[in-house]
Amino acid sequence: MNLNQLAIFHAVAKSGNLTRAAEVLCISQPAVSKQLRALEKSLGTALFHRLSKGVQLTEAGLLLRKYSTRIFALEIEAEQALAELRELQRGRLIIGASTTIGIYLLPEVLGAFQELHPRIELQLEIANTEKIQQELLANKIDLALTEGILEGQEWQADVFARDEIIIVVAKEHTLSKRKNLAIKQIQSERILLREAGSGTRDVVESAFEEKRIPLESAMSLGNTEAIKRAVMGGMGIAFLSRRAVENELRSGELIELRLEDWKIERSFYRLRMKGNYESRAAREFMRLLKQSCSKP
């Protein structure tokens, strides 16, 4: 069925007059008549009784009017829904974030976004960098925020914030009072790291490789909070994001070790599949996130 012809039928059925329908549609009356005849021919039945004072729907016309009314009501509803989506009045945003970002950067931004746009449903998935990139490739998330990048031609990576990886120890640790340590002075310590696939671990391993220094992990843990607790419990030292230990550094529960000629910095990335559409909700969320990350 030709939808353009159905729209003309619908206009005539509503007005009961070809001339009025033609005026509404901004086309000529002969064009309306021609399209109606073409529609009746394609359906194999008459839709109107042609009367001297206008037209009247046949039984088939009455039946088709019920369907055309529903179809064009759905068209109006679809236009309204899309307008609401554009204006952030409805919709859903699924965010995938690697651990440091998801736990330590996003809560404040999620709250700000929800306050501004309460009708947008937010969903946050937290996993390591490798898992988030897999979710993006599988189209399971709308926004991917990671601490590292795996090789691939499928996406583009944009930096939205900077971070520093620091070494932390418990306040009772023998090294906690030492200043300007050399890297060799921590090599004999039990080093606690995130699991393989973590962006934090990848950055630390790359830094050691660049210095051509062997790195041996005494323990791998899949949770930053677990590593912090282990360090505070005297189980070893750890390389963690400064953003992840800000509270513990302020309270004195953890102490930062400073090494001579040693600084590990990294970027936080927003990943996008090349060619994918970016929703207004995603753009608005990124605006708030960058604003939050730029605060001193």
C-alpha positions, 0 to 999 in steps of 0.5 A: 500500500502506498503511504502517500496515497493512504495519507490522501485517502485519510485527508478526504475521509476526515473532511468528506470533501475532495476540495477541502482535502486538496486545500489541506494537502496543498495539492490540486483536486485533480491530483487528489482524485487521481491518487484516490483512483490509483489507491482503489485500483491497487486495493481492488475495491471502491473506497468512496461513493462519489455524490453530487455534494461530496463523497461518502465512504463505502464499507471498505472505506470505513474499514480502511479509515479505522486503520489509517486513523491508527497509522497516522496517530502513530506517526504523530506519536512518533514525531512527538517521541523523537522531539522529546528525545531531542529535548532530553524529555525521554530516553535511556543512556547506558554508560560503561565505565572502567573501575576508577572512572565509574566509582570515583568520577561518575557519581557526582556527574550522574547526580547532576545529570539526573537532576537536570534531566529526570526523565532520562533513565541512566544505567551504569555498567562498571568493569575493567577497560577490556570488558568495557571495550568489548561491550562497546563493540557489541553495541551494548552500551551508549557511552564508553569511558575507559582508562586505556585503549586496546588496539583496534581500527573500530573506534576513535578515542578522545581524552576527557581528563588526566590522571596520575598513578601513585604509590601508596603504603599504610601509615605504619609502613617502614617506607612511609617516612622516607623521602625521595626514594629510588625505584630499586628501594620498592622492588623488594616490596610486595606489590599489589596490582589490579587484575589483567585487563585493567587500565591501571595495571596496563599503565603501570606495566608499561611504565616499568617496561619503559624503564626496563625494570622488572615488575613482580606482583605479589597479588592481583585483586579485581577491586580498587577498594580491596587493594586499598584495604589490603594496603592499609592492612599491611599486606604490601604497597600499591600503584593506584589512581590519585583520584581513587585514594584522595580521601585516604590521603587526606585522612592519613590512612594511606601515605604517598611514596614519592620516587626520584625521577618517576611519575606515571600519568595517564589519560581517561578516554571516551571511546566511540565506534567510528560512524556511530550516531551520538545521542544528545543525551550522550553529548550532554553527559560528556559536557557535565563530565568534562566540566566536573573533571576540570574543577580544581 
